[in-house]
Amino acid sequence: MINPELLKILACPKCKAPVVQAGDWLVCQGILCGLRFPIRSGVPVMLLEEAQGPSRTSH
């Protein structure tokens, strides 16, 4: 789990929106962005080259 204090200052490098942790990912909360960034060995990898597009779930 990412330290809550660190999570407060992290932002999406693309749109600058806050991110939240969802399992092994940090997920951008930007309305138009929604990129997901991996967490590897407890370290968030906030590189656009490593990001995945928004998760698409059916309801």
mmCIF file of the N, C-alpha and C atoms, coordinates in Angstrom:
data_MODEL
# 
_entry.id   MODEL 
# 
loop_
_atom_site.group_PDB 
_atom_site.id 
_atom_site.type_symbol 
_atom_site.label_atom_id 
_atom_site.label_alt_id 
_atom_site.label_comp_id 
_atom_site.label_asym_id 
_atom_site.label_entity_id 
_atom_site.label_seq_id 
_atom_site.pdbx_PDB_ins_code 
_atom_site.Cartn_x 
_atom_site.Cartn_y 
_atom_site.Cartn_z 
_atom_site.occupancy 
_atom_site.B_iso_or_equiv 
_atom_site.pdbx_formal_charge 
_atom_site.auth_seq_id 
_atom_site.auth_comp_id 
_atom_site.auth_asym_id 
_atom_site.auth_atom_id 
_atom_site.pdbx_PDB_model_num 
ATOM 1   N N  . MET A 1 1  ? 0.841   -1.183 0.000   1.00 0.00 ? 1  MET A N  1 
ATOM 2   C CA . MET A 1 1  ? 0.000   0.000  0.000   1.00 0.00 ? 1  MET A CA 1 
ATOM 3   C C  . MET A 1 1  ? 0.889   1.250  0.000   1.00 0.00 ? 1  MET A C  1 
ATOM 4   N N  . ILE A 1 2  ? 0.495   2.209  -0.805  1.00 0.00 ? 2  ILE A N  1 
ATOM 5   C CA . ILE A 1 2  ? 1.225   3.473  -0.896  1.00 0.00 ? 2  ILE A CA 1 
ATOM 6   C C  . ILE A 1 2  ? 0.908   4.317  0.343   1.00 0.00 ? 2  ILE A C  1 
ATOM 7   N N  . ASN A 1 3  ? 1.923   4.955  0.885   1.00 0.00 ? 3  ASN A N  1 
ATOM 8   C CA . ASN A 1 3  ? 1.767   5.836  2.039   1.00 0.00 ? 3  ASN A CA 1 
ATOM 9   C C  . ASN A 1 3  ? 0.700   6.895  1.728   1.00 0.00 ? 3  ASN A C  1 
ATOM 10  N N  . PRO A 1 4  ? -0.307  7.051  2.589   1.00 0.00 ? 4  PRO A N  1 
ATOM 11  C CA . PRO A 1 4  ? -1.375  8.026  2.337   1.00 0.00 ? 4  PRO A CA 1 
ATOM 12  C C  . PRO A 1 4  ? -0.864  9.462  2.149   1.00 0.00 ? 4  PRO A C  1 
ATOM 13  N N  . GLU A 1 5  ? 0.207   9.821  2.832   1.00 0.00 ? 5  GLU A N  1 
ATOM 14  C CA . GLU A 1 5  ? 0.763   11.174 2.671   1.00 0.00 ? 5  GLU A CA 1 
ATOM 15  C C  . GLU A 1 5  ? 1.352   11.358 1.273   1.00 0.00 ? 5  GLU A C  1 
ATOM 16  N N  . LEU A 1 6  ? 1.995   10.317 0.752   1.00 0.00 ? 6  LEU A N  1 
ATOM 17  C CA . LEU A 1 6  ? 2.528   10.371 -0.604  1.00 0.00 ? 6  LEU A CA 1 
ATOM 18  C C  . LEU A 1 6  ? 1.382   10.442 -1.615  1.00 0.00 ? 6  LEU A C  1 
ATOM 19  N N  . LEU A 1 7  ? 0.351   9.670  -1.385  1.00 0.00 ? 7  LEU A N  1 
ATOM 20  C CA . LEU A 1 7  ? -0.798  9.647  -2.297  1.00 0.00 ? 7  LEU A CA 1 
ATOM 21  C C  . LEU A 1 7  ? -1.438  11.033 -2.421  1.00 0.00 ? 7  LEU A C  1 
ATOM 22  N N  . LYS A 1 8  ? -1.402  11.798 -1.335  1.00 0.00 ? 8  LYS A N  1 
ATOM 23  C CA . LYS A 1 8  ? -1.979  13.151 -1.361  1.00 0.00 ? 8  LYS A CA 1 
ATOM 24  C C  . LYS A 1 8  ? -1.258  14.086 -2.327  1.00 0.00 ? 8  LYS A C  1 
ATOM 25  N N  . ILE A 1 9  ? 0.036   13.855 -2.570  1.00 0.00 ? 9  ILE A N  1 
ATOM 26  C CA . ILE A 1 9  ? 0.796   14.773 -3.424  1.00 0.00 ? 9  ILE A CA 1 
ATOM 27  C C  . ILE A 1 9  ? 1.019   14.248 -4.839  1.00 0.00 ? 9  ILE A C  1 
ATOM 28  N N  . LEU A 1 10 ? 0.716   12.962 -5.071  1.00 0.00 ? 10 LEU A N  1 
ATOM 29  C CA . LEU A 1 10 ? 0.883   12.421 -6.420  1.00 0.00 ? 10 LEU A CA 1 
ATOM 30  C C  . LEU A 1 10 ? -0.229  12.913 -7.336  1.00 0.00 ? 10 LEU A C  1 
ATOM 31  N N  . ALA A 1 11 ? 0.126   13.137 -8.587  1.00 0.00 ? 11 ALA A N  1 
ATOM 32  C CA . ALA A 1 11 ? -0.854  13.571 -9.589  1.00 0.00 ? 11 ALA A CA 1 
ATOM 33  C C  . ALA A 1 11 ? -0.515  12.913 -10.917 1.00 0.00 ? 11 ALA A C  1 
ATOM 34  N N  . CYS A 1 12 ? -1.509  12.771 -11.745 1.00 0.00 ? 12 CYS A N  1 
ATOM 35  C CA . CYS A 1 12 ? -1.316  12.206 -13.075 1.00 0.00 ? 12 CYS A CA 1 
ATOM 36  C C  . CYS A 1 12 ? -0.365  13.104 -13.869 1.00 0.00 ? 12 CYS A C  1 
ATOM 37  N N  . PRO A 1 13 ? 0.674   12.536 -14.479 1.00 0.00 ? 13 PRO A N  1 
ATOM 38  C CA . PRO A 1 13 ? 1.605   13.374 -15.234 1.00 0.00 ? 13 PRO A CA 1 
ATOM 39  C C  . PRO A 1 13 ? 1.005   13.918 -16.541 1.00 0.00 ? 13 PRO A C  1 
ATOM 40  N N  . LYS A 1 14 ? -0.108  13.351 -16.988 1.00 0.00 ? 14 LYS A N  1 
ATOM 41  C CA . LYS A 1 14 ? -0.731  13.819 -18.224 1.00 0.00 ? 14 LYS A CA 1 
ATOM 42  C C  . LYS A 1 14 ? -1.693  14.986 -17.979 1.00 0.00 ? 14 LYS A C  1 
ATOM 43  N N  . CYS A 1 15 ? -2.626  14.810 -17.028 1.00 0.00 ? 15 CYS A N  1 
ATOM 44  C CA . CYS A 1 15 ? -3.667  15.832 -16.845 1.00 0.00 ? 15 CYS A CA 1 
ATOM 45  C C  . CYS A 1 15 ? -3.595  16.544 -15.496 1.00 0.00 ? 15 CYS A C  1 
ATOM 46  N N  . LYS A 1 16 ? -2.688  16.100 -14.633 1.00 0.00 ? 16 LYS A N  1 
ATOM 47  C CA . LYS A 1 16 ? -2.449  16.713 -13.312 1.00 0.00 ? 16 LYS A CA 1 
ATOM 48  C C  . LYS A 1 16 ? -3.572  16.479 -12.295 1.00 0.00 ? 16 LYS A C  1 
ATOM 49  N N  . ALA A 1 17 ? -4.485  15.562 -12.583 1.00 0.00 ? 17 ALA A N  1 
ATOM 50  C CA . ALA A 1 17 ? -5.559  15.227 -11.645 1.00 0.00 ? 17 ALA A CA 1 
ATOM 51  C C  . ALA A 1 17 ? -5.014  14.321 -10.539 1.00 0.00 ? 17 ALA A C  1 
ATOM 52  N N  . PRO A 1 18 ? -5.695  14.262 -9.400  1.00 0.00 ? 18 PRO A N  1 
ATOM 53  C CA . PRO A 1 18 ? -5.274  13.356 -8.326  1.00 0.00 ? 18 PRO A CA 1 
ATOM 54  C C  . PRO A 1 18 ? -5.373  11.902 -8.773  1.00 0.00 ? 18 PRO A C  1 
ATOM 55  N N  . VAL A 1 19 ? -4.641  11.031 -8.078  1.00 0.00 ? 19 VAL A N  1 
ATOM 56  C CA . VAL A 1 19 ? -4.723  9.596  -8.330  1.00 0.00 ? 19 VAL A CA 1 
ATOM 57  C C  . VAL A 1 19 ? -5.150  8.890  -7.054  1.00 0.00 ? 19 VAL A C  1 
ATOM 58  N N  . VAL A 1 20 ? -5.767  7.722  -7.207  1.00 0.00 ? 20 VAL A N  1 
ATOM 59  C CA . VAL A 1 20 ? -6.146  6.879  -6.071  1.00 0.00 ? 20 VAL A CA 1 
ATOM 60  C C  . VAL A 1 20 ? -5.581  5.492  -6.313  1.00 0.00 ? 20 VAL A C  1 
ATOM 61  N N  . GLN A 1 21 ? -5.332  4.776  -5.228  1.00 0.00 ? 21 GLN A N  1 
ATOM 62  C CA . GLN A 1 21 ? -4.807  3.428  -5.359  1.00 0.00 ? 21 GLN A CA 1 
ATOM 63  C C  . GLN A 1 21 ? -5.951  2.447  -5.532  1.00 0.00 ? 21 GLN A C  1 
ATOM 64  N N  . ALA A 1 22 ? -5.790  1.540  -6.489  1.00 0.00 ? 22 ALA A N  1 
ATOM 65  C CA . ALA A 1 22 ? -6.740  0.451  -6.727  1.00 0.00 ? 22 ALA A CA 1 
ATOM 66  C C  . ALA A 1 22 ? -5.916  -0.817 -6.922  1.00 0.00 ? 22 ALA A C  1 
ATOM 67  N N  . GLY A 1 23 ? -5.679  -1.540 -5.855  1.00 0.00 ? 23 GLY A N  1 
ATOM 68  C CA . GLY A 1 23 ? -4.846  -2.733 -5.935  1.00 0.00 ? 23 GLY A CA 1 
ATOM 69  C C  . GLY A 1 23 ? -3.410  -2.367 -6.253  1.00 0.00 ? 23 GLY A C  1 
ATOM 70  N N  . ASP A 1 24 ? -2.874  -2.945 -7.317  1.00 0.00 ? 24 ASP A N  1 
ATOM 71  C CA . ASP A 1 24 ? -1.494  -2.681 -7.729  1.00 0.00 ? 24 ASP A CA 1 
ATOM 72  C C  . ASP A 1 24 ? -1.404  -1.564 -8.757  1.00 0.00 ? 24 ASP A C  1 
ATOM 73  N N  . TRP A 1 25 ? -2.365  -0.669 -8.759  1.00 0.00 ? 25 TRP A N  1 
ATOM 74  C CA . TRP A 1 25 ? -2.403  0.435  -9.727  1.00 0.00 ? 25 TRP A CA 1 
ATOM 75  C C  . TRP A 1 25 ? -2.725  1.743  -9.029  1.00 0.00 ? 25 TRP A C  1 
ATOM 76  N N  . LEU A 1 26 ? -2.239  2.841  -9.600  1.00 0.00 ? 26 LEU A N  1 
ATOM 77  C CA . LEU A 1 26 ? -2.708  4.169  -9.244  1.00 0.00 ? 26 LEU A CA 1 
ATOM 78  C C  . LEU A 1 26 ? -3.564  4.607  -10.417 1.00 0.00 ? 26 LEU A C  1 
ATOM 79  N N  . VAL A 1 27 ? -4.762  5.068  -10.127 1.00 0.00 ? 27 VAL A N  1 
ATOM 80  C CA . VAL A 1 27 ? -5.727  5.403  -11.168 1.00 0.00 ? 27 VAL A CA 1 
ATOM 81  C C  . VAL A 1 27 ? -6.008  6.898  -11.136 1.00 0.00 ? 27 VAL A C  1 
ATOM 82  N N  . CYS A 1 28 ? -5.835  7.533  -12.297 1.00 0.00 ? 28 CYS A N  1 
ATOM 83  C CA . CYS A 1 28 ? -6.109  8.960  -12.438 1.00 0.00 ? 28 CYS A CA 1 
ATOM 84  C C  . CYS A 1 28 ? -7.600  9.218  -12.277 1.00 0.00 ? 28 CYS A C  1 
ATOM 85  N N  . GLN A 1 29 ? -7.927  10.249 -11.531 1.00 0.00 ? 29 GLN A N  1 
ATOM 86  C CA . GLN A 1 29 ? -9.321  10.613 -11.305 1.00 0.00 ? 29 GLN A CA 1 
ATOM 87  C C  . GLN A 1 29 ? -9.819  11.686 -12.277 1.00 0.00 ? 29 GLN A C  1 
ATOM 88  N N  . GLY A 1 30 ? -8.994  12.041 -13.247 1.00 0.00 ? 30 GLY A N  1 
ATOM 89  C CA . GLY A 1 30 ? -9.396  13.034 -14.243 1.00 0.00 ? 30 GLY A CA 1 
ATOM 90  C C  . GLY A 1 30 ? -10.566 12.534 -15.078 1.00 0.00 ? 30 GLY A C  1 
ATOM 91  N N  . ILE A 1 31 ? -11.525 13.382 -15.318 1.00 0.00 ? 31 ILE A N  1 
ATOM 92  C CA . ILE A 1 31 ? -12.738 13.004 -16.038 1.00 0.00 ? 31 ILE A CA 1 
ATOM 93  C C  . ILE A 1 31 ? -12.426 12.491 -17.443 1.00 0.00 ? 31 ILE A C  1 
ATOM 94  N N  . LEU A 1 32 ? -11.511 13.114 -18.138 1.00 0.00 ? 32 LEU A N  1 
ATOM 95  C CA . LEU A 1 32 ? -11.210 12.731 -19.509 1.00 0.00 ? 32 LEU A CA 1 
ATOM 96  C C  . LEU A 1 32 ? -9.991  11.821 -19.636 1.00 0.00 ? 32 LEU A C  1 
ATOM 97  N N  . CYS A 1 33 ? -9.274  11.593 -18.565 1.00 0.00 ? 33 CYS A N  1 
ATOM 98  C CA . CYS A 1 33 ? -8.011  10.857 -18.631 1.00 0.00 ? 33 CYS A CA 1 
ATOM 99  C C  . CYS A 1 33 ? -8.192  9.406  -18.188 1.00 0.00 ? 33 CYS A C  1 
ATOM 100 N N  . GLY A 1 34 ? -8.179  9.164  -16.898 1.00 0.00 ? 34 GLY A N  1 
ATOM 101 C CA . GLY A 1 34 ? -8.387  7.823  -16.364 1.00 0.00 ? 34 GLY A CA 1 
ATOM 102 C C  . GLY A 1 34 ? -7.242  6.848  -16.556 1.00 0.00 ? 34 GLY A C  1 
ATOM 103 N N  . LEU A 1 35 ? -6.037  7.343  -16.844 1.00 0.00 ? 35 LEU A N  1 
ATOM 104 C CA . LEU A 1 35 ? -4.895  6.446  -17.014 1.00 0.00 ? 35 LEU A CA 1 
ATOM 105 C C  . LEU A 1 35 ? -4.619  5.675  -15.731 1.00 0.00 ? 35 LEU A C  1 
ATOM 106 N N  . ARG A 1 36 ? -4.032  4.483  -15.896 1.00 0.00 ? 36 ARG A N  1 
ATOM 107 C CA . ARG A 1 36 ? -3.654  3.646  -14.756 1.00 0.00 ? 36 ARG A CA 1 
ATOM 108 C C  . ARG A 1 36 ? -2.149  3.451  -14.784 1.00 0.00 ? 36 ARG A C  1 
ATOM 109 N N  . PHE A 1 37 ? -1.524  3.639  -13.623 1.00 0.00 ? 37 PHE A N  1 
ATOM 110 C CA . PHE A 1 37 ? -0.073  3.539  -13.491 1.00 0.00 ? 37 PHE A CA 1 
ATOM 111 C C  . PHE A 1 37 ? 0.257   2.379  -12.555 1.00 0.00 ? 37 PHE A C  1 
ATOM 112 N N  . PRO A 1 38 ? 1.185   1.502  -12.945 1.00 0.00 ? 38 PRO A N  1 
ATOM 113 C CA . PRO A 1 38 ? 1.491   0.344  -12.110 1.00 0.00 ? 38 PRO A CA 1 
ATOM 114 C C  . PRO A 1 38 ? 2.269   0.719  -10.849 1.00 0.00 ? 38 PRO A C  1 
ATOM 115 N N  . ILE A 1 39 ? 2.103   -0.117 -9.851  1.00 0.00 ? 39 ILE A N  1 
ATOM 116 C CA . ILE A 1 39 ? 2.910   -0.040 -8.630  1.00 0.00 ? 39 ILE A CA 1 
ATOM 117 C C  . ILE A 1 39 ? 3.745   -1.308 -8.625  1.00 0.00 ? 39 ILE A C  1 
ATOM 118 N N  . ARG A 1 40 ? 5.062   -1.148 -8.672  1.00 0.00 ? 40 ARG A N  1 
ATOM 119 C CA . ARG A 1 40 ? 5.969   -2.298 -8.717  1.00 0.00 ? 40 ARG A CA 1 
ATOM 120 C C  . ARG A 1 40 ? 6.857   -2.303 -7.478  1.00 0.00 ? 40 ARG A C  1 
ATOM 121 N N  . SER A 1 41 ? 6.803   -3.381 -6.745  1.00 0.00 ? 41 SER A N  1 
ATOM 122 C CA . SER A 1 41 ? 7.588   -3.527 -5.508  1.00 0.00 ? 41 SER A CA 1 
ATOM 123 C C  . SER A 1 41 ? 7.355   -2.349 -4.571  1.00 0.00 ? 41 SER A C  1 
ATOM 124 N N  . GLY A 1 42 ? 6.114   -1.870 -4.509  1.00 0.00 ? 42 GLY A N  1 
ATOM 125 C CA . GLY A 1 42 ? 5.758   -0.777 -3.621  1.00 0.00 ? 42 GLY A CA 1 
ATOM 126 C C  . GLY A 1 42 ? 6.089   0.609  -4.145  1.00 0.00 ? 42 GLY A C  1 
ATOM 127 N N  . VAL A 1 43 ? 6.592   0.698  -5.379  1.00 0.00 ? 43 VAL A N  1 
ATOM 128 C CA . VAL A 1 43 ? 6.993   1.985  -5.955  1.00 0.00 ? 43 VAL A CA 1 
ATOM 129 C C  . VAL A 1 43 ? 6.068   2.339  -7.120  1.00 0.00 ? 43 VAL A C  1 
ATOM 130 N N  . PRO A 1 44 ? 5.389   3.496  -7.051  1.00 0.00 ? 44 PRO A N  1 
ATOM 131 C CA . PRO A 1 44 ? 4.539   3.897  -8.170  1.00 0.00 ? 44 PRO A CA 1 
ATOM 132 C C  . PRO A 1 44 ? 5.379   4.291  -9.384  1.00 0.00 ? 44 PRO A C  1 
ATOM 133 N N  . VAL A 1 45 ? 5.014   3.771  -10.540 1.00 0.00 ? 45 VAL A N  1 
ATOM 134 C CA . VAL A 1 45 ? 5.720   4.073  -11.786 1.00 0.00 ? 45 VAL A CA 1 
ATOM 135 C C  . VAL A 1 45 ? 4.848   5.063  -12.563 1.00 0.00 ? 45 VAL A C  1 
ATOM 136 N N  . MET A 1 46 ? 5.129   6.349  -12.383 1.00 0.00 ? 46 MET A N  1 
ATOM 137 C CA . MET A 1 46 ? 4.284   7.410  -12.941 1.00 0.00 ? 46 MET A CA 1 
ATOM 138 C C  . MET A 1 46 ? 4.814   7.915  -14.281 1.00 0.00 ? 46 MET A C  1 
ATOM 139 N N  . LEU A 1 47 ? 5.162   6.995  -15.155 1.00 0.00 ? 47 LEU A N  1 
ATOM 140 C CA . LEU A 1 47 ? 5.658   7.337  -16.483 1.00 0.00 ? 47 LEU A CA 1 
ATOM 141 C C  . LEU A 1 47 ? 4.547   7.100  -17.497 1.00 0.00 ? 47 LEU A C  1 
ATOM 142 N N  . LEU A 1 48 ? 4.345   8.034  -18.408 1.00 0.00 ? 48 LEU A N  1 
ATOM 143 C CA . LEU A 1 48 ? 3.309   7.868  -19.420 1.00 0.00 ? 48 LEU A CA 1 
ATOM 144 C C  . LEU A 1 48 ? 3.555   6.633  -20.268 1.00 0.00 ? 48 LEU A C  1 
ATOM 145 N N  . GLU A 1 49 ? 4.828   6.289  -20.490 1.00 0.00 ? 49 GLU A N  1 
ATOM 146 C CA . GLU A 1 49 ? 5.164   5.114  -21.289 1.00 0.00 ? 49 GLU A CA 1 
ATOM 147 C C  . GLU A 1 49 ? 4.719   3.810  -20.614 1.00 0.00 ? 49 GLU A C  1 
ATOM 148 N N  . GLU A 1 50 ? 4.557   3.835  -19.307 1.00 0.00 ? 50 GLU A N  1 
ATOM 149 C CA . GLU A 1 50 ? 4.162   2.644  -18.546 1.00 0.00 ? 50 GLU A CA 1 
ATOM 150 C C  . GLU A 1 50 ? 2.662   2.610  -18.261 1.00 0.00 ? 50 GLU A C  1 
ATOM 151 N N  . ALA A 1 51 ? 1.961   3.684  -18.552 1.00 0.00 ? 51 ALA A N  1 
ATOM 152 C CA . ALA A 1 51 ? 0.538   3.796  -18.226 1.00 0.00 ? 51 ALA A CA 1 
ATOM 153 C C  . ALA A 1 51 ? -0.309  2.932  -19.156 1.00 0.00 ? 51 ALA A C  1 
ATOM 154 N N  . GLN A 1 52 ? -1.461  2.528  -18.636 1.00 0.00 ? 52 GLN A N  1 
ATOM 155 C CA . GLN A 1 52 ? -2.469  1.843  -19.432 1.00 0.00 ? 52 GLN A CA 1 
ATOM 156 C C  . GLN A 1 52 ? -3.698  2.725  -19.493 1.00 0.00 ? 52 GLN A C  1 
ATOM 157 N N  . GLY A 1 53 ? -4.466  2.524  -20.539 1.00 0.00 ? 53 GLY A N  1 
ATOM 158 C CA . GLY A 1 53 ? -5.694  3.298  -20.688 1.00 0.00 ? 53 GLY A CA 1 
ATOM 159 C C  . GLY A 1 53 ? -6.689  2.975  -19.596 1.00 0.00 ? 53 GLY A C  1 
ATOM 160 N N  . PRO A 1 54 ? -7.779  3.721  -19.556 1.00 0.00 ? 54 PRO A N  1 
ATOM 161 C CA . PRO A 1 54 ? -8.798  3.501  -18.527 1.00 0.00 ? 54 PRO A CA 1 
ATOM 162 C C  . PRO A 1 54 ? -9.326  2.075  -18.577 1.00 0.00 ? 54 PRO A C  1 
ATOM 163 N N  . SER A 1 55 ? -9.631  1.562  -17.413 1.00 0.00 ? 55 SER A N  1 
ATOM 164 C CA . SER A 1 55 ? -10.228 0.229  -17.319 1.00 0.00 ? 55 SER A CA 1 
ATOM 165 C C  . SER A 1 55 ? -11.667 0.324  -17.787 1.00 0.00 ? 55 SER A C  1 
ATOM 166 N N  . ARG A 1 56 ? -12.034 -0.556 -18.672 1.00 0.00 ? 56 ARG A N  1 
ATOM 167 C CA . ARG A 1 56 ? -13.411 -0.588 -19.183 1.00 0.00 ? 56 ARG A CA 1 
ATOM 168 C C  . ARG A 1 56 ? -14.124 -1.768 -18.540 1.00 0.00 ? 56 ARG A C  1 
ATOM 169 N N  . THR A 1 57 ? -15.151 -1.457 -17.754 1.00 0.00 ? 57 THR A N  1 
ATOM 170 C CA . THR A 1 57 ? -15.934 -2.529 -17.131 1.00 0.00 ? 57 THR A CA 1 
ATOM 171 C C  . THR A 1 57 ? -17.366 -2.414 -17.595 1.00 0.00 ? 57 THR A C  1 
ATOM 172 N N  . SER A 1 58 ? -17.996 -3.540 -17.808 1.00 0.00 ? 58 SER A N  1 
ATOM 173 C CA . SER A 1 58 ? -19.408 -3.509 -18.216 1.00 0.00 ? 58 SER A CA 1 
ATOM 174 C C  . SER A 1 58 ? -20.280 -3.584 -16.972 1.00 0.00 ? 58 SER A C  1 
ATOM 175 N N  . HIS A 1 59 ? -21.392 -2.863 -16.991 1.00 0.00 ? 59 HIS A N  1 
ATOM 176 C CA . HIS A 1 59 ? -22.296 -2.821 -15.831 1.00 0.00 ? 59 HIS A CA 1 
ATOM 177 C C  . HIS A 1 59 ? -23.553 -3.597 -16.120 1.00 0.00 ? 59 HIS A C  1 
# 
